[in-house]
């Protein structure tokens, strides 16, 4: 299901997330999409932990010679703590910006940045499915830790010390280890 402004438009093609450009006036336009990881038909999204609904907000700024598309994704992911292997459910947010320029007749072929793409001035729609999929995968953190999990055995050791004890490191070596441990939380 696609939203065009506030109107719901059913997709007839293969595109899961598509913006209709035909009739789009100059200015800023916002679109919202809701889908599931299984809708993308990519096992990498399910393996990454996306199992619930995915919310996508697309802002299209149409100018005279270009389009600026901003994607913002929000999804709940089921992950596993890299330190204690406890299950974690967390919200992951991602964003990505793409510039689209209109093709000019006779324009020389140049090497362009990945975020800058050419489209035909007569294009009817813009398929953003692959860009949303990549944004979701890039929102998954490289290191997952559960600092707020009461069942985590790694961080619970700090709480088990006596309330009257001074928990300050005695040496520079212990202090460096403490900083390193806090860096990867």
N, C-alpha and C positions, 0 to 999 in steps of 0.2 A: 504494500500500500504506500502510495506517495502523497505528499501534501504539496499543493501548489498554492502558495499564499495560505489561505485558510480553507481552501477547497481540496477535497480528497480526489486524487486521480489514480486510477488503477493502471499499473504498468502492463503493457501489451508485449513488450520486448523482453530481452534477457536481462536488461539492466536492473539491478536491485535498487540502486540509488542514482537517480537521473534527474537532472534539472532541465526543464523545458525552456529553451531559449527563444523560440518563435513567439513573438509578441511581448517579449520582456522589455519593458521601458528602461530608460536610463535612470540610474539611482541605485539605492541599496535595497536588496530583497532578502528576506529570511525564509528558510525552509526547515522543516523538522521531519525526520524519518525515524521510525522505530522498526527494528528487525531483530532476528536472532542469529547467533553464530552459525547455526546449521543452514541458514538461508544463503550464506556465501559459498557453500559447497566446497569448503577448504578445511581439511582436517587440522591444519596448523592452528586455526583459531580455537578449535575445541581442545586440542592438546595444550594450548597456552592457558587454558582455564576459563575461557568464555563459554558459559553455559546458559546464562539468563539473557534477558532483553538487552539490546544495544540501542542507545539513543544517539542520534546524529543531528547536529545543527549545522546548517550550511548557510553562510552569508555570501551573497553574490553582489558585488559592486560593479555595475555596468557603466563603463565610461565610453567615450566616443570610439576609441581605438583599442580598447582592451577590457577584459573581465578580470576581476580579482575575486578569487573564490577562497573562502576560509572555512575549513572543516573543523568541527569540535566534536569529539566523541566522548561518550561516557558509558561505561559498562561495569557490571559486577563480575569479578573473576574469582574463581576458586583456585587458590595457590597453595603451595606447601613451603613452610619455613625452611630455609637452607641450613639452619643451625640445628634445630631440634625435630624437624619433619612434622611439625604440627600443622593441621589444616588451617588455612586463613581465607576468609572471604573479605574482599576489599573492593572499593570502587577505583577504577582506573580511568584517568582522563587523558586525552591526547588532542593535539591540534596540529594543523598543517595548512599552509597557505600556498596557493598556486596562482600564477599569472598566466592568462591566456591572451595572446595577441592575435589579431586577425591577419590572415595571409594576404599579402599584397602581390599582385601580378608582377612578375619579373624581378621579385626580390631574391637576392642571392641566398643560396643555402649556407647557413652558418651553424657552427656548433653552439648549442644553447645549453643553458643550465637546466637541470631536471625540473625545477620549479617554474620554468617559463616554457610555455607550449604554444604552438600555432594551431588555430582552428579556422575553418572556412567561415566566411562571413554569413553564408546561407545555412549553417548548421542548425538543425531543428532542436537538438538536445545535447546535453553534456552528460556522459556516463562517468560517475564518480565512484563506482563500486570498488574498483581496484585501489584507488587512493584511500578510501575509508578502511579497507582491509589492512593496508600497510600502516595506516595511522593507529589502528587497534593493536597490531603486533608490536609497533614501536612504543606503545604506552606500557607494555609489560616491563617491570623493573628487572634489571640484570641480577640483583641480589634481593631476595625476599627474606625479611626477618620479622619476627612477631614480638616486638617490644611490649605490646599491651596485652599479651596472652598470659593469663595466670597459670596455665598448664605448661608453659615453657620451662624446661628444666635448666636451660642455660642461664636465663636472666633471674630465675628464682633464687639462685645461690647468693646473690647480692642481698636479697631481702631477708635471708635466714640468719644473718649476723646479728649479734646482740645489739639492742637499742643504745646501750651506753658506750659501745665500742666506737673508736675513731677509725673510719674506713679510708683514711688518706694513705696513699702509697708512701712507703718508707724511703724508697730510692728512686733515682732517675730512671732506672730500668723498669721498675714497676709502673711508674708514671707514664712512660712511653707505651707500655703495654695497655694501660687503661685508655689512653688516647686512641690507640689503634682499634681497640674493641669498640669504643664509642663511635668511631668513624664508620664502622660497618653495621651499625644498628639500623 
